[in-house]
Amino acid sequence: MLKQELTLKQVQKLSPLQIQTIKLIELPVQELEQRIRKELEENPVLDDDVPESKDDTDDDNQPREISLSEIKDDDSIPEYRLRVNNYGKDERPQYNTFSVKESFTQSLMEQLGFRNLSEHQYNIAAFIIGSLDDDGYLRRDIDSLVDDLAFRMNINTDEDEVLEILKVIQEFDPPGIGARDLRECLLIQLKGLKQTEDVTNARRIVSEYFQEFSNKHFQRIMSRLGLDETEMKAAMARIVKLNPSPGGQIDDSYNDQAQQIVPDFVLELEDGELKLSMPRFSIPEIRINKKYADLLMEASTSSERQKKEAATFVKQKMDSAKWFVEALKQRHNTLLSTMQAIVDYQHDYFIDGDESNLRPMVLKDIAAKTGFDISTISRVVNSKYIETHFGIFPLKYFFSEGLENQQGEEVSTRELKKVLQECVDNEDKHKPLTDDQLVSIMNEKGYKVARRTIAKYRDQLGIPKARLRKEL
C-alpha cells in the first residue's frame, strides 16, 4: 500500500558567495589573476581602470570602500566606487612565468636538417623524434613504429630501415638521445668519448656485466674482467659522470614544468620581527563601472519596459559583481589569517630557517588557531608559496607529523629525516648502513623509530637500500 508522508529535513546549502569564496581560495596568485581577468571580461559592471581624477578619492588619497549592498532599485545611486585594494603596496614587476629557450624537439629537428637524407628518410626520422619521451628515450618498440608510420603517415618501411635511421638520431647532441634503455644510453655516450683504458673498461662493464653493475657486485666484475681496484675505480668514475637522462639537458618551452614561482606571501625579518604581507604583483584593482550604475539609477525611476529589462540585467550583474568582490575580500582575509597562524606556530623556524626548529604541525593545528574548517586550511595550503629571507617554499613544506623521542618530547618527522640523511651521508660507503643499523643509531641519538619507519623515510628521501649505496 502506497502512503504519502511529509517530513521536515534540515539541508545545509552554500550561498553563491560561499561557493565563490571556496573556489577563489584554492587559486594561487597566478591563477587568481587569470580568474579576475576572466570575470572582468564577462561582467561589464566590473572595471579595472584606475581613475585619473582626484575627485574620486578621499582626502587621504585612498579609495573609499562602499558596500554594494547599499545599492537598491528604489534608492538614488551615490557617488560610489569599490576597489579591491587588499594587497600589499609591492611595486615589484610581475615575475616571468615562461621561458623562450629552444625546445627539445626543435633542437633535434634542427640537427636533422643538416643530415643528407631523402624526403622518405627525413619523414621517418621526424616521426621517431616525435616519439621520444621527455628524457630522450625511445621506449616504443620498432614494430609499433613501423605500423604507425604505415597507418598514420602512409609511409611504408621496415624494421631495418627504422633502426638505421634511429642510429643517425643517436649521433645527435646531447649524447645518449634515442636510446631504448639505460644500458644503450650509457654505451652511446661512452662510444663518443676518447677510447682510453678507463673508457674501454667502462664500455665492457656496461656492455657485458650491466646486471652486476646495477647490483653493485663489483668484486664479481673485477674477477671476470681481470681488473684491479684502481682500474675498476677509474672505469666507475667514467660511468657515474654519464647522463642517464639526456633529454633533460634541453629545456622544452612548450612543456616547461619548471616555471618560475610567484609567491602568494612575502615574509620579511625586520629588526628581529617577522612581517607578513601579500604582494599584489599584477592582480588588477576592481571597481564598479559608473555608467552601469547610472543606468540602474535611471531605470529605477522609469516605467519604460526596455529600461526595466535593462535594469534587471544590470542588477543581476551587480549582484554577481558584489559576490565576486566580497569573495576576493574573504579570500584575502582567510589566506592572510591562515598564513599568520602558520608563521606564529613556526615562529622559531622562520627566524633563521633552521629545520631543527620546525615543530610538528598538521592541518588540525592551524584550523584550531584560526577557527576555520580543516578543508578550508587544506585549500589555502594547496599550491601556495611563501617567499622568506632564506628561500621560497610551498606551504605544505611546513606541515609534518610528529613522533616522540626518548624524553617524551614530540619532534617533527622532518627533523627525523634530516638526522637520517646525515647518518647516510656520513656512513662508510664501502659498508653502507642497513636499515637495522640505522634504527640502532637513531635510537642512540634519542629517536624512537621502527625499522619500517626508517625504510619509509629512506624511500621518501630517495635513499637506495644499503646494497645499492655500496661503493668501491
C-alpha positions as CSV (number, residue, x, y, z in Angstrom):
1,M,0.0,0.0,0.0
2,L,1.4,3.4,-1.1
3,K,1.4,6.1,1.6
4,Q,2.4,9.8,1.4
5,E,4.2,11.4,4.2
6,L,5.5,14.9,4.9
7,T,8.9,15.1,6.6
8,L,11.0,18.0,7.7
9,K,14.7,17.9,6.9
10,Q,17.5,20.4,7.5
11,V,19.7,20.7,4.5
12,Q,22.7,23.0,4.5
13,K,23.3,24.8,1.2
14,L,26.1,27.1,0.3
15,S,25.3,30.6,-0.8
16,P,26.7,31.9,-4.1
17,L,29.2,34.0,-2.1
18,Q,30.4,30.9,-0.2
19,I,30.8,28.9,-3.4
20,Q,32.7,31.8,-5.0
21,T,35.0,32.2,-2.0
22,I,35.8,28.5,-1.8
23,K,36.8,28.5,-5.5
24,L,38.9,31.6,-5.1
25,I,40.7,30.3,-2.0
26,E,42.0,27.3,-3.9
27,L,43.7,29.5,-6.6
28,P,47.4,30.5,-6.3
29,V,48.2,34.1,-7.3
30,Q,48.9,33.4,-11.0
31,E,45.6,31.6,-11.5
32,L,43.8,34.3,-9.4
33,E,45.0,36.9,-11.8
34,Q,43.6,34.9,-14.7
35,R,40.3,34.4,-12.9
36,I,39.9,38.1,-12.3
37,R,40.7,38.9,-15.9
38,K,38.0,36.4,-17.0
39,E,35.5,38.0,-14.6
40,L,36.3,41.4,-16.0
41,E,35.7,40.2,-19.5
42,E,32.4,38.5,-18.7
43,N,30.9,41.1,-16.3
44,P,30.6,44.7,-17.7
45,V,29.7,46.1,-14.3
46,L,33.3,45.4,-13.1
47,D,36.1,47.7,-14.2
48,D,39.8,47.8,-13.5
49,D,40.6,51.3,-14.9
50,V,42.2,53.5,-12.4
51,P,40.5,56.9,-12.4
52,E,42.7,59.9,-13.4
53,S,40.6,62.5,-11.5
54,K,41.4,63.2,-7.9
55,D,37.8,63.8,-7.2
56,D,37.2,60.1,-6.9
57,T,39.5,59.7,-3.9
58,D,39.1,60.7,-0.3
59,D,41.2,63.3,1.5
60,D,43.9,60.7,2.4
61,N,44.1,59.7,-1.3
62,Q,42.9,56.2,-0.5
63,P,40.0,54.5,-2.3
64,R,36.7,54.8,-0.4
65,E,35.2,51.3,0.0
66,I,31.4,51.2,-0.1
67,S,29.4,48.0,0.0
68,L,27.3,47.1,-3.0
69,S,24.5,46.2,-0.6
70,E,23.8,50.0,-0.4
71,I,22.6,49.9,-4.0
72,K,18.9,49.3,-4.3
73,D,16.4,49.7,-7.1
74,D,14.4,52.4,-5.3
75,D,17.4,54.3,-4.0
76,S,19.4,57.0,-5.7
77,I,22.9,55.9,-6.6
78,P,25.5,57.6,-4.5
79,E,28.9,58.7,-5.9
80,Y,30.3,55.2,-5.2
81,R,33.3,53.2,-6.1
82,L,34.5,49.9,-4.8
83,R,38.1,48.8,-5.3
84,V,39.7,45.6,-4.1
85,N,42.8,47.1,-2.6
86,N,43.6,44.3,-0.2
87,Y,47.1,43.5,-1.4
88,G,50.4,45.0,-0.2
89,K,51.9,48.0,-1.9
90,D,54.5,45.9,-3.6
91,E,55.7,47.7,-6.7
92,R,57.9,44.9,-8.0
93,P,57.1,43.8,-11.5
94,Q,55.3,40.6,-12.2
95,Y,57.5,37.5,-12.4
96,N,58.0,35.9,-15.8
97,T,56.3,32.6,-15.9
98,F,57.7,31.1,-19.1
99,S,61.0,30.9,-21.0
100,V,61.8,31.1,-24.6
101,K,64.6,28.6,-24.7
102,E,65.0,26.2,-27.7
103,S,62.8,23.2,-27.2
104,F,63.9,19.6,-27.1
105,T,62.2,18.6,-30.3
106,Q,63.3,21.8,-32.1
107,S,66.9,21.1,-31.3
108,L,66.8,17.6,-32.7
109,M,64.9,18.7,-35.8
110,E,67.5,21.4,-36.5
111,Q,70.2,18.8,-36.3
112,L,68.2,16.5,-38.6
113,G,68.2,19.3,-41.2
114,F,72.0,19.1,-41.5
115,R,71.9,15.4,-42.5
116,N,71.8,14.3,-46.1
117,L,68.6,12.3,-46.1
118,S,65.9,11.7,-48.7
119,E,62.5,13.0,-48.0
120,H,61.3,9.5,-47.2
121,Q,64.2,9.1,-44.6
122,Y,63.6,12.6,-43.2
123,N,59.9,11.9,-42.6
124,I,60.8,8.6,-40.7
125,A,63.4,10.4,-38.6
126,A,61.0,13.2,-37.8
127,F,58.4,10.6,-36.6
128,I,61.0,8.9,-34.4
129,I,62.0,12.2,-32.9
130,G,58.3,12.9,-32.2
131,S,58.1,9.5,-30.4
132,L,60.9,10.2,-27.9
133,D,60.0,10.7,-24.3
134,D,60.8,13.8,-22.3
135,D,64.0,12.3,-21.1
136,G,65.2,11.5,-24.6
137,Y,64.5,7.7,-24.6
138,L,62.7,5.8,-27.3
139,R,60.5,3.4,-25.3
140,R,58.3,2.3,-28.1
141,D,59.3,-1.0,-29.9
142,I,60.3,-0.8,-33.5
143,D,57.4,-2.9,-34.7
144,S,54.9,-0.3,-33.4
145,L,56.8,2.5,-35.1
146,V,56.7,0.6,-38.4
147,D,52.9,0.1,-38.1
148,D,52.2,3.7,-37.1
149,L,54.3,5.0,-40.0
150,A,52.2,2.9,-42.3
151,F,48.8,3.7,-40.9
152,R,49.2,7.3,-39.7
153,M,51.8,8.7,-42.1
154,N,51.2,6.4,-45.1
155,I,55.0,5.7,-45.1
156,N,56.0,2.1,-46.0
157,T,59.2,1.0,-44.2
158,D,60.6,-2.0,-42.3
159,E,62.5,-2.6,-39.0
160,D,65.9,-2.5,-40.6
161,E,65.3,1.0,-42.1
162,V,63.9,2.4,-38.9
163,L,66.8,1.0,-36.9
164,E,69.3,2.5,-39.5
165,I,67.7,6.0,-39.1
166,L,67.5,5.6,-35.3
167,K,71.3,5.2,-35.3
168,V,71.5,8.5,-37.1
169,I,69.4,10.2,-34.4
170,Q,71.6,8.6,-31.7
171,E,74.5,10.6,-33.1
172,F,72.8,13.8,-32.2
173,D,73.5,16.0,-29.2
174,P,73.2,15.6,-26.3
175,P,74.8,12.2,-26.4
176,G,72.5,9.3,-25.4
177,I,69.5,10.7,-27.3
178,G,67.3,8.0,-28.9
179,A,68.5,5.2,-26.6
180,R,65.9,2.5,-25.8
181,D,67.1,1.7,-22.3
182,L,69.7,2.9,-19.8
183,R,72.3,0.4,-20.9
184,E,72.2,1.6,-24.5
185,C,72.1,5.3,-23.3
186,L,75.4,4.8,-21.4
187,L,77.0,2.9,-24.2
188,I,76.2,5.6,-26.8
189,Q,77.9,8.2,-24.5
190,L,80.9,6.0,-23.9
191,K,81.3,5.4,-27.6
192,G,81.6,9.1,-28.2
193,L,84.5,9.5,-25.8
194,K,88.2,9.2,-26.5
195,Q,88.8,5.5,-26.1
196,T,91.3,5.5,-23.2
197,E,91.8,2.4,-21.0
198,D,89.2,3.5,-18.4
199,V,86.6,4.2,-21.1
200,T,87.3,0.8,-22.7
201,N,86.8,-0.9,-19.4
202,A,83.7,1.1,-18.7
203,R,82.2,0.0,-22.1
204,R,82.9,-3.6,-21.3
205,I,81.3,-3.3,-17.8
206,V,78.2,-1.7,-19.2
207,S,78.0,-4.0,-22.3
208,E,78.8,-7.4,-20.7
209,Y,78.1,-7.0,-17.0
210,F,75.3,-4.4,-16.8
211,Q,73.2,-6.5,-14.3
212,E,76.2,-6.9,-12.0
213,F,76.9,-3.2,-12.3
214,S,73.3,-2.3,-11.4
215,N,73.5,-4.6,-8.4
216,K,77.0,-3.2,-7.4
217,H,78.6,-6.6,-7.5
218,F,82.0,-5.0,-8.0
219,Q,84.1,-7.9,-6.9
220,R,82.4,-10.3,-9.4
221,I,83.0,-7.8,-12.3
222,M,86.7,-7.3,-11.3
223,S,87.2,-11.0,-11.1
224,R,85.6,-11.7,-14.5
225,L,87.3,-8.8,-16.3
226,G,90.6,-9.2,-14.6
227,L,90.6,-5.7,-13.2
228,D,92.4,-4.4,-10.1
229,E,90.7,-2.0,-7.7
230,T,92.4,1.1,-9.3
231,E,91.2,0.1,-12.8
232,M,87.7,-0.6,-11.5
233,K,87.5,2.8,-9.7
234,A,88.7,4.6,-12.9
235,A,86.1,2.8,-15.0
236,M,83.3,3.5,-12.5
237,A,84.4,7.2,-12.3
238,R,83.7,7.4,-16.1
239,I,80.3,5.7,-15.8
240,V,79.0,7.9,-12.9
241,K,79.8,11.0,-14.9
242,L,77.4,10.0,-17.8
243,N,74.0,11.4,-18.1
244,P,71.1,8.9,-17.6
245,S,68.5,11.4,-18.8
246,P,69.9,13.2,-21.9
247,G,66.6,14.8,-22.8
248,G,66.6,16.7,-19.5
249,Q,69.6,18.8,-20.8
250,I,67.3,20.7,-23.2
251,D,64.5,22.9,-21.9
252,D,61.2,22.4,-23.7
253,S,59.4,25.8,-23.8
254,Y,56.1,24.1,-24.7
255,N,56.2,21.6,-21.9
256,D,58.1,23.6,-19.3
257,Q,57.3,22.2,-15.8
258,A,59.9,24.3,-14.1
259,Q,58.1,27.6,-14.4
260,Q,59.1,30.5,-12.1
261,I,57.1,30.6,-9.0
262,V,55.1,33.6,-8.0
263,P,54.9,33.7,-4.2
264,D,51.5,34.3,-2.6
265,F,53.1,35.6,0.6
266,V,56.2,37.5,1.5
267,L,57.8,37.2,5.0
268,E,60.5,39.6,5.9
269,L,62.6,39.8,9.0
270,E,63.0,43.4,10.2
271,D,64.8,44.2,13.5
272,G,64.1,40.7,14.7
273,E,60.4,40.9,14.0
274,L,58.6,38.8,11.3
275,K,56.4,40.9,8.9
276,L,54.0,39.1,6.7
277,S,52.4,40.6,3.5
278,M,50.5,39.5,0.4
279,P,52.1,41.2,-2.6
280,R,49.8,42.4,-5.4
281,F,52.0,41.9,-8.4
282,S,49.7,42.0,-11.5
283,I,46.4,41.5,-9.7
284,P,44.1,44.2,-11.0
285,E,42.2,46.5,-8.7
286,I,38.5,46.1,-9.3
287,R,35.8,48.8,-9.0
288,I,32.3,49.4,-10.3
289,N,31.8,50.8,-13.8
290,K,29.8,54.1,-13.2
291,K,27.9,54.1,-16.4
292,Y,26.1,50.9,-15.4
293,A,25.3,52.3,-12.0
294,D,23.8,55.4,-13.8
295,L,21.7,53.0,-15.9
296,L,20.4,51.3,-12.8
297,M,19.5,54.6,-11.2
298,E,17.8,55.9,-14.3
299,A,15.8,52.6,-14.8
300,S,14.7,52.6,-11.2
301,T,12.6,55.8,-11.8
302,S,11.4,54.8,-15.3
303,S,8.3,52.9,-16.3
304,E,9.6,52.0,-19.8
305,R,9.7,48.3,-20.3
306,Q,13.1,48.2,-22.0
307,K,14.7,50.2,-19.4
308,K,13.2,47.9,-16.7
309,E,14.6,44.9,-18.5
310,A,18.0,46.6,-18.8
311,A,17.8,47.4,-15.1
312,T,17.1,43.7,-14.3
313,F,20.2,42.7,-16.3
314,V,22.3,45.3,-14.6
315,K,21.0,44.2,-11.2
316,Q,22.0,40.6,-11.9
317,K,25.4,41.7,-12.9
318,M,25.6,44.0,-9.9
319,D,24.8,41.0,-7.6
320,S,27.4,38.9,-9.4
321,A,30.0,41.7,-9.0
322,K,29.1,42.0,-5.3
323,W,29.6,38.3,-4.7
324,F,32.9,38.3,-6.6
325,V,34.3,41.3,-4.8
326,E,33.2,40.1,-1.4
327,A,34.7,36.7,-2.2
328,L,38.0,38.3,-3.1
329,K,37.9,40.1,0.3
330,Q,37.2,36.9,2.1
331,R,39.9,35.1,0.2
332,H,42.4,37.7,1.2
333,N,41.4,37.6,4.9
334,T,41.3,33.8,5.0
335,L,44.7,33.4,3.4
336,L,46.3,36.1,5.5
337,S,44.9,34.7,8.7
338,T,46.0,31.2,7.9
339,M,49.5,32.2,6.9
340,Q,49.9,34.3,10.0
341,A,48.8,31.4,12.1
342,I,51.5,29.2,10.4
343,V,54.1,31.9,11.0
344,D,53.1,32.2,14.7
345,Y,53.1,28.4,15.1
346,Q,56.6,28.0,13.5
347,H,58.0,31.3,14.7
348,D,61.4,30.0,15.8
349,Y,61.9,28.3,12.4
350,F,61.0,31.4,10.4
351,I,63.6,33.4,12.3
352,D,66.6,31.6,10.8
353,G,65.2,28.7,8.6
354,D,66.8,26.0,10.8
355,E,64.9,22.8,10.2
356,S,65.5,21.6,13.7
357,N,63.2,24.3,14.9
358,L,60.3,23.1,12.7
359,R,57.6,21.9,15.0
360,P,55.3,19.0,14.2
361,M,52.2,20.6,12.6
362,V,49.1,19.3,10.9
363,L,46.1,21.0,9.3
364,K,44.1,20.5,12.5
365,D,46.5,22.6,14.5
366,I,46.1,25.6,12.2
367,A,42.3,25.1,12.0
368,A,42.2,25.3,15.8
369,K,44.2,28.6,15.8
370,T,42.2,30.3,13.0
371,G,38.7,28.8,13.7
372,F,38.5,27.8,10.0
373,D,37.4,24.3,8.9
374,I,40.2,21.8,8.1
375,S,39.0,21.7,4.5
376,T,39.5,25.4,4.3
377,I,43.0,25.2,5.6
378,S,43.7,22.5,3.1
379,R,42.5,24.7,0.2
380,V,44.7,27.6,1.5
381,V,47.8,25.4,1.7
382,N,47.4,23.8,-1.7
383,S,49.6,25.2,-4.5
384,K,50.6,28.3,-2.4
385,Y,54.1,29.6,-1.9
386,I,55.8,32.0,0.5
387,E,59.0,34.0,0.0
388,T,61.2,34.2,3.1
389,H,64.6,35.7,3.7
390,F,66.1,32.2,3.4
391,G,64.2,30.9,0.3
392,I,60.8,30.3,-1.3
393,F,58.8,27.3,0.0
394,P,55.4,25.7,-0.7
395,L,53.1,26.0,2.3
396,K,52.9,22.2,2.5
397,Y,56.6,22.2,3.4
398,F,55.8,23.5,6.9
399,F,53.4,20.6,7.8
400,S,54.7,17.4,9.2
401,E,53.6,14.7,11.6
402,G,55.3,14.2,14.9
403,L,57.0,11.4,16.8
404,E,58.1,11.2,20.4
405,N,61.8,11.0,21.3
406,Q,63.1,9.1,24.3
407,Q,62.5,12.2,26.5
408,G,58.8,12.0,25.6
409,E,59.0,15.2,23.5
410,E,57.3,15.4,20.2
411,V,59.7,16.0,17.3
412,S,58.9,16.7,13.6
413,T,59.3,13.9,11.1
414,R,61.2,16.4,9.0
415,E,63.8,16.6,11.8
416,L,64.0,12.8,11.8
417,K,64.6,12.7,8.1
418,K,67.3,15.3,8.4
419,V,69.1,13.2,11.1
420,L,68.6,10.1,8.9
421,Q,70.1,11.8,5.9
422,E,73.1,12.9,8.0
423,C,73.6,9.3,9.1
424,V,73.6,8.1,5.5
425,D,75.9,10.9,4.3
426,N,78.5,10.1,7.0
427,E,78.4,6.3,6.6
428,D,81.3,4.2,5.3
429,K,80.4,3.7,1.6
430,H,82.4,0.5,1.5
431,K,80.0,-0.9,4.2
432,P,76.7,1.1,4.0
433,L,74.4,1.0,7.0
434,T,71.5,-1.4,6.8
435,D,68.0,-0.3,8.0
436,D,68.5,-2.2,11.2
437,Q,71.8,-0.4,11.9
438,L,70.1,2.9,11.1
439,V,67.4,2.1,13.7
440,S,70.1,1.5,16.3
441,I,71.9,4.7,15.5
442,M,68.7,6.7,15.6
443,N,67.8,5.2,18.9
444,E,71.2,6.2,20.2
445,K,70.5,9.7,19.1
446,G,67.3,9.7,21.1
447,Y,64.7,9.0,18.4
448,K,62.4,6.0,18.8
449,V,61.7,4.7,15.4
450,A,60.8,1.3,14.0
451,R,62.6,-0.4,11.0
452,R,59.6,0.1,8.8
453,T,59.6,3.8,9.6
454,I,63.3,4.0,8.6
455,A,62.5,2.3,5.3
456,K,59.6,4.6,4.7
457,Y,61.6,7.8,5.3
458,R,64.6,6.4,3.3
459,D,62.3,5.9,0.3
460,Q,60.8,9.4,0.7
461,L,64.3,10.9,0.8
462,G,65.3,8.9,-2.3
463,I,68.0,7.0,-0.5
464,P,68.6,3.5,-2.0
465,K,69.0,0.3,0.0
466,A,72.4,-0.4,1.6
467,R,73.4,-2.8,-1.2
468,L,72.8,-0.1,-3.8
469,R,74.8,2.5,-1.9
470,K,77.9,0.4,-1.8
471,E,81.0,2.0,-3.4
472,L,84.5,0.7,-4.1
